[in-house]
């Protein structure tokens, strides 16, 4: 698998965090077609942020399809059946305190990328361009997204 996240990860801008970095270790992923990391140390100024522990998770998992689908074509090159997708997932969990004085409960984020079968061969430049723009949007809007999730104001 090409996914190879190096440590530390440089965090994107967020209100209240200064130059955040996240040192991590590889973890056993829940499936053979996944890669998972756990955050073990923090850099920059991140007051009250906690690293991963058994009861307070801070991990990210990438999962590729166990079996990639291919287009099913008839002898004349026409698509047979409905359009299929190869689905890739990025899933993260971070323990957060929902009730003062209580233990951590998991906050979750899920990103699902559904690529139409055949686009990888017939239009790879646009697949890559979409991902570039999408990830750029997330990086550019990291602080605003954090503010919106915390305040509820878009």
VMD Tcl script that builds the backbone (N, CA, C; Angstrom):
set m [mol new atoms 462]
animate dup $m
set s [atomselect $m all]
$s set {name element resname resid chain x y z} {
  {N N UNK 1 A 0.855 -1.177 0.000}
  {CA C UNK 1 A 0.000 0.000 0.000}
  {C C UNK 1 A 0.897 1.235 0.000}
  {N N UNK 2 A 0.557 2.235 -0.799}
  {CA C UNK 2 A 1.355 3.439 -0.947}
  {C C UNK 2 A 1.248 4.368 0.254}
  {N N UNK 3 A 0.186 4.304 1.017}
  {CA C UNK 3 A 0.015 5.189 2.168}
  {C C UNK 3 A 1.132 4.906 3.163}
  {N N UNK 4 A 1.931 5.941 3.451}
  {CA C UNK 4 A 3.043 5.813 4.382}
  {C C UNK 4 A 3.199 7.137 5.114}
  {N N UNK 5 A 2.468 7.318 6.192}
  {CA C UNK 5 A 2.466 8.568 6.933}
  {C C UNK 5 A 3.731 8.639 7.789}
  {N N UNK 6 A 4.513 9.705 7.596}
  {CA C UNK 6 A 5.734 9.869 8.371}
  {C C UNK 6 A 5.439 10.635 9.656}
  {N N UNK 7 A 6.301 10.435 10.633}
  {CA C UNK 7 A 6.124 11.079 11.935}
  {C C UNK 7 A 7.216 12.127 12.114}
  {N N UNK 8 A 6.870 13.299 12.628}
  {CA C UNK 8 A 5.548 13.706 13.085}
  {C C UNK 8 A 4.697 14.259 11.948}
  {N N UNK 9 A 3.398 14.303 12.184}
  {CA C UNK 9 A 2.459 14.966 11.282}
  {C C UNK 9 A 2.413 16.429 11.698}
  {N N UNK 10 A 2.530 17.333 10.724}
  {CA C UNK 10 A 2.363 18.753 11.007}
  {C C UNK 10 A 0.880 19.053 10.938}
  {N N UNK 11 A 0.330 19.497 12.047}
  {CA C UNK 11 A -1.092 19.801 12.095}
  {C C UNK 11 A -1.421 21.079 11.352}
  {N N UNK 12 A -2.656 21.194 10.920}
  {CA C UNK 12 A -3.141 22.401 10.258}
  {C C UNK 12 A -3.558 23.422 11.309}
  {N N UNK 13 A -3.662 24.665 10.895}
  {CA C UNK 13 A -3.995 25.758 11.808}
  {C C UNK 13 A -5.330 25.525 12.503}
  {N N UNK 14 A -5.371 25.768 13.785}
  {CA C UNK 14 A -6.589 25.700 14.592}
  {C C UNK 14 A -6.517 26.785 15.656}
  {N N UNK 15 A -7.649 27.381 15.989}
  {CA C UNK 15 A -7.714 28.353 17.062}
  {C C UNK 15 A -7.212 27.707 18.356}
  {N N UNK 16 A -6.281 28.348 19.043}
  {CA C UNK 16 A -5.777 27.853 20.321}
  {C C UNK 16 A -4.619 26.877 20.220}
  {N N UNK 17 A -4.245 26.463 19.027}
  {CA C UNK 17 A -3.100 25.567 18.848}
  {C C UNK 17 A -2.017 26.324 18.088}
  {N N UNK 18 A -0.781 26.259 18.600}
  {CA C UNK 18 A 0.334 26.933 17.949}
  {C C UNK 18 A 1.321 25.903 17.439}
  {N N UNK 19 A 1.561 25.898 16.144}
  {CA C UNK 19 A 2.507 24.980 15.494}
  {C C UNK 19 A 2.318 23.536 15.941}
  {N N UNK 20 A 1.100 22.998 15.836}
  {CA C UNK 20 A 0.862 21.643 16.338}
  {C C UNK 20 A 1.548 20.563 15.505}
  {N N UNK 21 A 2.167 19.620 16.204}
  {CA C UNK 21 A 2.707 18.425 15.557}
  {C C UNK 21 A 2.252 17.210 16.357}
  {N N UNK 22 A 2.213 16.071 15.669}
  {CA C UNK 22 A 1.709 14.834 16.261}
  {C C UNK 22 A 2.666 13.688 15.939}
  {N N UNK 23 A 3.418 13.277 16.932}
  {CA C UNK 23 A 4.309 12.132 16.777}
  {C C UNK 23 A 3.460 10.878 16.938}
  {N N UNK 24 A 3.703 9.894 16.088}
  {CA C UNK 24 A 2.848 8.704 16.116}
  {C C UNK 24 A 3.647 7.437 15.897}
  {N N UNK 25 A 3.015 6.338 16.209}
  {CA C UNK 25 A 3.567 5.008 15.954}
  {C C UNK 25 A 2.550 4.232 15.126}
  {N N UNK 26 A 3.054 3.266 14.374}
  {CA C UNK 26 A 2.164 2.380 13.635}
  {C C UNK 26 A 1.478 1.443 14.609}
  {N N UNK 27 A 0.228 1.155 14.341}
  {CA C UNK 27 A -0.558 0.226 15.163}
  {C C UNK 27 A -1.075 -0.887 14.260}
  {N N UNK 28 A -1.452 -1.984 14.857}
  {CA C UNK 28 A -2.119 -3.033 14.091}
  {C C UNK 28 A -3.479 -2.494 13.660}
  {N N UNK 29 A -3.736 -2.532 12.366}
  {CA C UNK 29 A -5.028 -2.074 11.845}
  {C C UNK 29 A -6.059 -3.180 12.027}
  {N N UNK 30 A -7.331 -2.809 12.155}
  {CA C UNK 30 A -8.383 -3.809 12.326}
  {C C UNK 30 A -8.512 -4.779 11.148}
  {N N UNK 31 A -8.031 -4.370 9.961}
  {CA C UNK 31 A -8.110 -5.266 8.800}
  {C C UNK 31 A -6.766 -5.281 8.083}
  {N N UNK 32 A -6.515 -6.349 7.353}
  {CA C UNK 32 A -5.247 -6.512 6.647}
  {C C UNK 32 A -5.050 -5.458 5.558}
  {N N UNK 33 A -6.129 -4.872 5.068}
  {CA C UNK 33 A -6.042 -3.874 4.009}
  {C C UNK 33 A -6.058 -2.447 4.570}
  {N N UNK 34 A -5.671 -2.304 5.846}
  {CA C UNK 34 A -5.636 -0.996 6.474}
  {C C UNK 34 A -4.298 -0.675 7.080}
  {N N UNK 35 A -4.087 0.605 7.365}
  {CA C UNK 35 A -2.916 1.079 8.086}
  {C C UNK 35 A -3.428 2.017 9.164}
  {N N UNK 36 A -2.866 1.916 10.355}
  {CA C UNK 36 A -3.360 2.710 11.472}
  {C C UNK 36 A -2.187 3.291 12.252}
  {N N UNK 37 A -2.378 4.503 12.746}
  {CA C UNK 37 A -1.379 5.149 13.602}
  {C C UNK 37 A -2.038 5.583 14.902}
  {N N UNK 38 A -1.233 5.690 15.958}
  {CA C UNK 38 A -1.682 6.214 17.243}
  {C C UNK 38 A -0.767 7.355 17.644}
  {N N UNK 39 A -1.333 8.458 18.107}
  {CA C UNK 39 A -0.557 9.635 18.483}
  {C C UNK 39 A 0.039 9.422 19.878}
  {N N UNK 40 A 1.378 9.540 19.968}
  {CA C UNK 40 A 2.098 9.264 21.215}
  {C C UNK 40 A 2.729 10.497 21.845}
  {N N UNK 41 A 2.886 11.565 21.076}
  {CA C UNK 41 A 3.499 12.785 21.612}
  {C C UNK 41 A 3.003 13.985 20.826}
  {N N UNK 42 A 2.992 15.125 21.492}
  {CA C UNK 42 A 2.518 16.370 20.890}
  {C C UNK 42 A 3.659 17.368 20.810}
  {N N UNK 43 A 3.626 18.228 19.796}
  {CA C UNK 43 A 4.579 19.315 19.680}
  {C C UNK 43 A 3.835 20.618 19.521}
  {N N UNK 44 A 4.544 21.705 19.695}
  {CA C UNK 44 A 3.915 23.019 19.639}
  {C C UNK 44 A 3.163 23.267 20.933}
  {N N UNK 45 A 2.298 24.258 20.922}
  {CA C UNK 45 A 1.489 24.565 22.097}
  {C C UNK 45 A 0.093 23.993 21.899}
  {N N UNK 46 A -0.257 23.011 22.741}
  {CA C UNK 46 A -1.557 22.343 22.662}
  {C C UNK 46 A -2.041 22.088 24.085}
  {N N UNK 47 A -2.346 23.139 24.786}
  {CA C UNK 47 A -2.759 23.047 26.178}
  {C C UNK 47 A -3.971 22.143 26.337}
  {N N UNK 48 A -3.895 21.211 27.272}
  {CA C UNK 48 A -4.955 20.266 27.627}
  {C C UNK 48 A -5.229 19.186 26.571}
  {N N UNK 49 A -4.397 19.069 25.554}
  {CA C UNK 49 A -4.566 18.005 24.563}
  {C C UNK 49 A -3.859 16.759 25.091}
  {N N UNK 50 A -4.496 15.600 24.905}
  {CA C UNK 50 A -3.967 14.332 25.405}
  {C C UNK 50 A -3.569 13.420 24.246}
  {N N UNK 51 A -2.533 12.611 24.471}
  {CA C UNK 51 A -2.127 11.608 23.479}
  {C C UNK 51 A -2.971 10.357 23.688}
  {N N UNK 52 A -2.772 9.358 22.842}
  {CA C UNK 52 A -3.559 8.126 22.893}
  {C C UNK 52 A -3.264 7.313 24.147}
  {N N UNK 53 A -4.312 6.717 24.675}
  {CA C UNK 53 A -4.186 5.717 25.733}
  {C C UNK 53 A -5.301 4.699 25.502}
  {N N UNK 54 A -5.284 3.631 26.275}
  {CA C UNK 54 A -6.290 2.579 26.072}
  {C C UNK 54 A -7.712 3.101 26.224}
  {N N UNK 55 A -7.935 3.997 27.163}
  {CA C UNK 55 A -9.292 4.484 27.401}
  {C C UNK 55 A -9.538 5.883 26.822}
  {N N UNK 56 A -8.562 6.420 26.122}
  {CA C UNK 56 A -8.662 7.768 25.563}
  {C C UNK 56 A -7.975 7.758 24.194}
  {N N UNK 57 A -8.649 7.252 23.167}
  {CA C UNK 57 A -8.001 7.032 21.868}
  {C C UNK 57 A -7.625 8.313 21.134}
  {N N UNK 58 A -6.589 8.214 20.331}
  {CA C UNK 58 A -6.199 9.260 19.392}
  {C C UNK 58 A -5.502 8.525 18.251}
  {N N UNK 59 A -6.304 8.045 17.314}
  {CA C UNK 59 A -5.752 7.268 16.213}
  {C C UNK 59 A -6.434 7.598 14.896}
  {N N UNK 60 A -5.726 7.259 13.812}
  {CA C UNK 60 A -6.256 7.436 12.461}
  {C C UNK 60 A -6.000 6.144 11.695}
  {N N UNK 61 A -7.013 5.688 10.977}
  {CA C UNK 61 A -6.955 4.429 10.248}
  {C C UNK 61 A -7.321 4.671 8.789}
  {N N UNK 62 A -6.489 4.178 7.869}
  {CA C UNK 62 A -6.793 4.236 6.437}
  {C C UNK 62 A -7.114 2.834 5.971}
  {N N UNK 63 A -8.212 2.680 5.238}
  {CA C UNK 63 A -8.634 1.365 4.764}
  {C C UNK 63 A -8.863 1.417 3.255}
  {N N UNK 64 A -8.179 0.531 2.547}
  {CA C UNK 64 A -8.379 0.371 1.106}
  {C C UNK 64 A -9.323 -0.807 0.884}
  {N N UNK 65 A -9.956 -0.883 -0.277}
  {CA C UNK 65 A -10.821 -2.031 -0.540}
  {C C UNK 65 A -10.028 -3.339 -0.436}
  {N N UNK 66 A -10.622 -4.355 0.155}
  {CA C UNK 66 A -9.956 -5.651 0.281}
  {C C UNK 66 A -9.684 -6.245 -1.096}
  {N N UNK 67 A -10.616 -6.043 -2.014}
  {CA C UNK 67 A -10.470 -6.505 -3.391}
  {C C UNK 67 A -10.924 -5.363 -4.298}
  {N N UNK 68 A -10.016 -4.875 -5.134}
  {CA C UNK 68 A -10.385 -3.808 -6.054}
  {C C UNK 68 A -11.286 -4.358 -7.154}
  {N N UNK 69 A -12.316 -3.592 -7.461}
  {CA C UNK 69 A -13.262 -3.993 -8.501}
  {C C UNK 69 A -12.761 -3.497 -9.850}
  {N N UNK 70 A -13.056 -4.244 -10.876}
  {CA C UNK 70 A -12.746 -3.846 -12.240}
  {C C UNK 70 A -14.035 -3.726 -13.025}
  {N N UNK 71 A -13.977 -2.991 -14.116}
  {CA C UNK 71 A -15.159 -2.853 -14.971}
  {C C UNK 71 A -15.480 -4.188 -15.616}
  {N N UNK 72 A -16.761 -4.492 -15.696}
  {CA C UNK 72 A -17.221 -5.699 -16.374}
  {C C UNK 72 A -17.766 -5.258 -17.730}
  {N N UNK 73 A -17.055 -5.658 -18.768}
  {CA C UNK 73 A -17.427 -5.253 -20.118}
  {C C UNK 73 A -17.823 -6.469 -20.947}
  {N N UNK 74 A -18.751 -6.249 -21.865}
  {CA C UNK 74 A -19.101 -7.337 -22.775}
  {C C UNK 74 A -18.074 -7.375 -23.917}
  {N N UNK 75 A -18.249 -8.271 -24.863}
  {CA C UNK 75 A -17.276 -8.459 -25.943}
  {C C UNK 75 A -17.130 -7.230 -26.837}
  {N N UNK 76 A -18.101 -6.311 -26.775}
  {CA C UNK 76 A -18.038 -5.094 -27.583}
  {C C UNK 76 A -17.550 -3.887 -26.786}
  {N N UNK 77 A -17.166 -4.107 -25.529}
  {CA C UNK 77 A -16.637 -3.015 -24.709}
  {C C UNK 77 A -17.679 -2.203 -23.982}
  {N N UNK 78 A -18.914 -2.688 -23.921}
  {CA C UNK 78 A -19.976 -1.977 -23.216}
  {C C UNK 78 A -20.017 -2.422 -21.759}
  {N N UNK 79 A -20.305 -1.477 -20.881}
  {CA C UNK 79 A -20.407 -1.779 -19.455}
  {C C UNK 79 A -21.565 -2.738 -19.198}
  {N N UNK 80 A -21.284 -3.783 -18.439}
  {CA C UNK 80 A -22.301 -4.758 -18.080}
  {C C UNK 80 A -22.698 -4.507 -16.631}
  {N N UNK 81 A -23.974 -4.363 -16.360}
  {CA C UNK 81 A -24.443 -4.126 -14.999}
  {C C UNK 81 A -24.332 -2.658 -14.619}
  {N N UNK 82 A -24.513 -2.399 -13.345}
  {CA C UNK 82 A -24.476 -1.021 -12.867}
  {C C UNK 82 A -23.043 -0.579 -12.594}
  {N N UNK 83 A -22.847 0.728 -12.543}
  {CA C UNK 83 A -21.541 1.302 -12.260}
  {C C UNK 83 A -21.098 0.884 -10.868}
  {N N UNK 84 A -19.868 0.426 -10.735}
  {CA C UNK 84 A -19.306 -0.009 -9.464}
  {C C UNK 84 A -18.333 1.044 -8.937}
  {N N UNK 85 A -18.069 1.001 -7.644}
  {CA C UNK 85 A -17.135 1.931 -7.004}
  {C C UNK 85 A -16.126 1.166 -6.163}
  {N N UNK 86 A -14.888 1.662 -6.147}
  {CA C UNK 86 A -13.888 1.226 -5.191}
  {C C UNK 86 A -13.907 2.265 -4.081}
  {N N UNK 87 A -14.110 1.825 -2.832}
  {CA C UNK 87 A -14.302 2.740 -1.718}
  {C C UNK 87 A -13.100 2.676 -0.770}
  {N N UNK 88 A -12.499 3.846 -0.528}
  {CA C UNK 88 A -11.383 4.008 0.391}
  {C C UNK 88 A -11.893 4.812 1.578}
  {N N UNK 89 A -11.423 4.494 2.792}
  {CA C UNK 89 A -11.920 5.186 3.989}
  {C C UNK 89 A -10.770 5.663 4.865}
  {N N UNK 90 A -10.932 6.847 5.415}
  {CA C UNK 90 A -10.033 7.385 6.428}
  {C C UNK 90 A -10.897 7.634 7.647}
  {N N UNK 91 A -10.555 6.991 8.751}
  {CA C UNK 91 A -11.379 7.044 9.954}
  {C C UNK 91 A -10.491 7.456 11.120}
  {N N UNK 92 A -10.934 8.404 11.893}
  {CA C UNK 92 A -10.165 8.838 13.057}
  {C C UNK 92 A -11.023 8.873 14.296}
  {N N UNK 93 A -10.389 8.628 15.432}
  {CA C UNK 93 A -11.073 8.692 16.722}
  {C C UNK 93 A -10.176 9.423 17.706}
  {N N UNK 94 A -10.776 10.340 18.473}
  {CA C UNK 94 A -10.057 11.074 19.519}
  {C C UNK 94 A -10.943 11.134 20.737}
  {N N UNK 95 A -10.404 10.708 21.875}
  {CA C UNK 95 A -11.154 10.808 23.114}
  {C C UNK 95 A -11.360 12.257 23.515}
  {N N UNK 96 A -12.582 12.615 23.870}
  {CA C UNK 96 A -12.924 13.960 24.335}
  {C C UNK 96 A -13.772 13.835 25.590}
  {N N UNK 97 A -13.713 14.853 26.407}
  {CA C UNK 97 A -14.502 14.870 27.640}
  {C C UNK 97 A -15.839 15.532 27.343}
  {N N UNK 98 A -16.905 14.756 27.354}
  {CA C UNK 98 A -18.234 15.282 27.050}
  {C C UNK 98 A -18.926 15.837 28.291}
  {N N UNK 99 A -18.616 15.298 29.459}
  {CA C UNK 99 A -19.200 15.748 30.720}
  {C C UNK 99 A -18.045 16.014 31.683}
  {N N UNK 100 A -18.011 17.236 32.247}
  {CA C UNK 100 A -16.931 17.595 33.164}
  {C C UNK 100 A -16.778 16.548 34.260}
  {N N UNK 101 A -15.546 16.112 34.460}
  {CA C UNK 101 A -15.266 15.129 35.502}
  {C C UNK 101 A -15.456 13.686 35.067}
  {N N UNK 102 A -15.999 13.463 33.897}
  {CA C UNK 102 A -16.231 12.099 33.402}
  {C C UNK 102 A -15.037 11.646 32.565}
  {N N UNK 103 A -15.049 10.396 32.167}
  {CA C UNK 103 A -14.004 9.852 31.308}
  {C C UNK 103 A -14.187 10.278 29.864}
  {N N UNK 104 A -13.178 10.005 29.082}
  {CA C UNK 104 A -13.205 10.361 27.665}
  {C C UNK 104 A -14.159 9.451 26.888}
  {N N UNK 105 A -14.820 10.031 25.912}
  {CA C UNK 105 A -15.656 9.287 24.971}
  {C C UNK 105 A -15.152 9.625 23.566}
  {N N UNK 106 A -15.330 8.719 22.612}
  {CA C UNK 106 A -14.735 8.959 21.293}
  {C C UNK 106 A -15.500 9.950 20.420}
  {N N UNK 107 A -14.745 10.898 19.881}
  {CA C UNK 107 A -15.203 11.770 18.800}
  {C C UNK 107 A -14.712 11.084 17.530}
  {N N UNK 108 A -15.517 11.067 16.488}
  {CA C UNK 108 A -15.135 10.339 15.277}
  {C C UNK 108 A -15.217 11.228 14.043}
  {N N UNK 109 A -14.322 10.965 13.105}
  {CA C UNK 109 A -14.373 11.595 11.788}
  {C C UNK 109 A -14.200 10.497 10.761}
  {N N UNK 110 A -14.993 10.569 9.694}
  {CA C UNK 110 A -14.914 9.570 8.630}
  {C C UNK 110 A -14.893 10.281 7.285}
  {N N UNK 111 A -13.961 9.887 6.464}
  {CA C UNK 111 A -13.881 10.374 5.095}
  {C C UNK 111 A -13.973 9.156 4.199}
  {N N UNK 112 A -14.885 9.184 3.256}
  {CA C UNK 112 A -15.046 8.074 2.335}
  {C C UNK 112 A -14.844 8.591 0.919}
  {N N UNK 113 A -13.960 7.943 0.186}
  {CA C UNK 113 A -13.685 8.321 -1.193}
  {C C UNK 113 A -14.167 7.187 -2.088}
  {N N UNK 114 A -15.202 7.450 -2.869}
  {CA C UNK 114 A -15.775 6.450 -3.763}
  {C C UNK 114 A -15.371 6.772 -5.194}
  {N N UNK 115 A -14.503 5.944 -5.744}
  {CA C UNK 115 A -13.975 6.163 -7.087}
  {C C UNK 115 A -14.692 5.230 -8.064}
  {N N UNK 116 A -15.367 5.787 -9.082}
  {CA C UNK 116 A -16.018 4.922 -10.062}
  {C C UNK 116 A -14.997 3.993 -10.716}
  {N N UNK 117 A -15.327 2.718 -10.791}
  {CA C UNK 117 A -14.434 1.750 -11.421}
  {C C UNK 117 A -14.148 2.209 -12.846}
  {N N UNK 118 A -12.899 2.245 -13.210}
  {CA C UNK 118 A -12.480 2.664 -14.544}
  {C C UNK 118 A -11.903 4.072 -14.570}
  {N N UNK 119 A -12.286 4.925 -13.614}
  {CA C UNK 119 A -11.767 6.296 -13.587}
  {C C UNK 119 A -10.262 6.300 -13.345}
  {N N UNK 120 A -9.773 5.303 -12.599}
  {CA C UNK 120 A -8.337 5.209 -12.338}
  {C C UNK 120 A -7.551 5.024 -13.636}
  {N N UNK 121 A -8.128 4.367 -14.615}
  {CA C UNK 121 A -7.458 4.142 -15.899}
  {C C UNK 121 A -7.786 5.214 -16.930}
  {N N UNK 122 A -9.045 5.657 -16.944}
  {CA C UNK 122 A -9.510 6.546 -17.997}
  {C C UNK 122 A -9.419 8.034 -17.686}
  {N N UNK 123 A -9.267 8.396 -16.423}
  {CA C UNK 123 A -9.232 9.816 -16.063}
  {C C UNK 123 A -8.436 10.055 -14.779}
  {N N UNK 124 A -7.214 9.496 -14.668}
  {CA C UNK 124 A -6.461 9.633 -13.421}
  {C C UNK 124 A -6.117 11.075 -13.060}
  {N N UNK 125 A -5.921 11.931 -14.049}
  {CA C UNK 125 A -5.580 13.328 -13.748}
  {C C UNK 125 A -6.709 14.013 -12.992}
  {N N UNK 126 A -7.956 13.746 -13.368}
  {CA C UNK 126 A -9.074 14.383 -12.685}
  {C C UNK 126 A -9.362 13.748 -11.333}
  {N N UNK 127 A -9.079 12.455 -11.178}
  {CA C UNK 127 A -9.180 11.831 -9.855}
  {C C UNK 127 A -8.202 12.521 -8.909}
  {N N UNK 128 A -6.954 12.681 -9.361}
  {CA C UNK 128 A -5.924 13.322 -8.534}
  {C C UNK 128 A -6.242 14.800 -8.271}
  {N N UNK 129 A -6.739 15.503 -9.302}
  {CA C UNK 129 A -7.071 16.921 -9.138}
  {C C UNK 129 A -8.176 17.113 -8.102}
  {N N UNK 130 A -9.186 16.245 -8.144}
  {CA C UNK 130 A -10.264 16.345 -7.165}
  {C C UNK 130 A -9.717 16.147 -5.755}
  {N N UNK 131 A -8.890 15.111 -5.558}
  {CA C UNK 131 A -8.333 14.852 -4.237}
  {C C UNK 131 A -7.434 15.999 -3.789}
  {N N UNK 132 A -6.642 16.548 -4.704}
  {CA C UNK 132 A -5.784 17.679 -4.377}
  {C C UNK 132 A -6.611 18.865 -3.878}
  {N N UNK 133 A -7.663 19.189 -4.597}
  {CA C UNK 133 A -8.530 20.307 -4.220}
  {C C UNK 133 A -9.240 20.024 -2.902}
  {N N UNK 134 A -9.759 18.816 -2.754}
  {CA C UNK 134 A -10.507 18.442 -1.548}
  {C C UNK 134 A -9.622 18.520 -0.296}
  {N N UNK 135 A -8.423 17.944 -0.394}
  {CA C UNK 135 A -7.492 17.974 0.737}
  {C C UNK 135 A -7.022 19.405 0.989}
  {N N UNK 136 A -6.786 20.157 -0.083}
  {CA C UNK 136 A -6.416 21.568 0.067}
  {C C UNK 136 A -7.504 22.360 0.772}
  {N N UNK 137 A -8.773 22.078 0.426}
  {CA C UNK 137 A -9.887 22.752 1.096}
  {C C UNK 137 A -9.865 22.442 2.587}
  {N N UNK 138 A -9.715 21.157 2.925}
  {CA C UNK 138 A -9.674 20.774 4.338}
  {C C UNK 138 A -8.527 21.469 5.058}
  {N N UNK 139 A -7.349 21.495 4.434}
  {CA C UNK 139 A -6.202 22.133 5.068}
  {C C UNK 139 A -6.428 23.637 5.217}
  {N N UNK 140 A -6.920 24.284 4.157}
  {CA C UNK 140 A -7.161 25.727 4.194}
  {C C UNK 140 A -8.235 26.105 5.211}
  {N N UNK 141 A -9.243 25.261 5.336}
  {CA C UNK 141 A -10.373 25.578 6.202}
  {C C UNK 141 A -10.287 24.905 7.570}
  {N N UNK 142 A -9.147 24.349 7.920}
  {CA C UNK 142 A -9.009 23.618 9.176}
  {C C UNK 142 A -9.463 24.445 10.373}
  {N N UNK 143 A -8.951 25.653 10.508}
  {CA C UNK 143 A -9.304 26.486 11.655}
  {C C UNK 143 A -10.787 26.856 11.637}
  {N N UNK 144 A -11.295 27.247 10.475}
  {CA C UNK 144 A -12.723 27.591 10.384}
  {C C UNK 144 A -13.615 26.401 10.652}
  {N N UNK 145 A -13.217 25.207 10.192}
  {CA C UNK 145 A -13.989 24.008 10.452}
  {C C UNK 145 A -13.984 23.703 11.949}
  {N N UNK 146 A -12.815 23.840 12.574}
  {CA C UNK 146 A -12.729 23.640 14.030}
  {C C UNK 146 A -13.604 24.609 14.783}
  {N N UNK 147 A -13.570 25.894 14.382}
  {CA C UNK 147 A -14.423 26.898 15.025}
  {C C UNK 147 A -15.888 26.569 14.845}
  {N N UNK 148 A -16.277 26.144 13.640}
  {CA C UNK 148 A -17.673 25.815 13.360}
  {C C UNK 148 A -18.150 24.613 14.169}
  {N N UNK 149 A -17.307 23.568 14.260}
  {CA C UNK 149 A -17.680 22.369 15.017}
  {C C UNK 149 A -17.815 22.695 16.502}
  {N N UNK 150 A -16.972 23.589 17.018}
  {CA C UNK 150 A -17.008 23.951 18.434}
  {C C UNK 150 A -18.144 24.932 18.738}
  {N N UNK 151 A -18.351 25.938 17.866}
  {CA C UNK 151 A -19.359 26.970 18.162}
  {C C UNK 151 A -20.733 26.677 17.565}
  {N N UNK 152 A -20.767 25.843 16.527}
  {CA C UNK 152 A -22.030 25.587 15.842}
  {C C UNK 152 A -22.382 26.664 14.841}
  {N N UNK 153 A -21.485 27.614 14.643}
  {CA C UNK 153 A -21.733 28.726 13.713}
  {C C UNK 153 A -20.949 28.498 12.432}
  {N N UNK 154 A -21.655 28.498 11.309}
  {CA C UNK 154 A -20.961 28.287 10.026}
  {C C UNK 154 A -20.395 29.590 9.561}
}
mol reanalyze $m
mol bondsrecalc $m
mol representation Tube
mol addrep $m
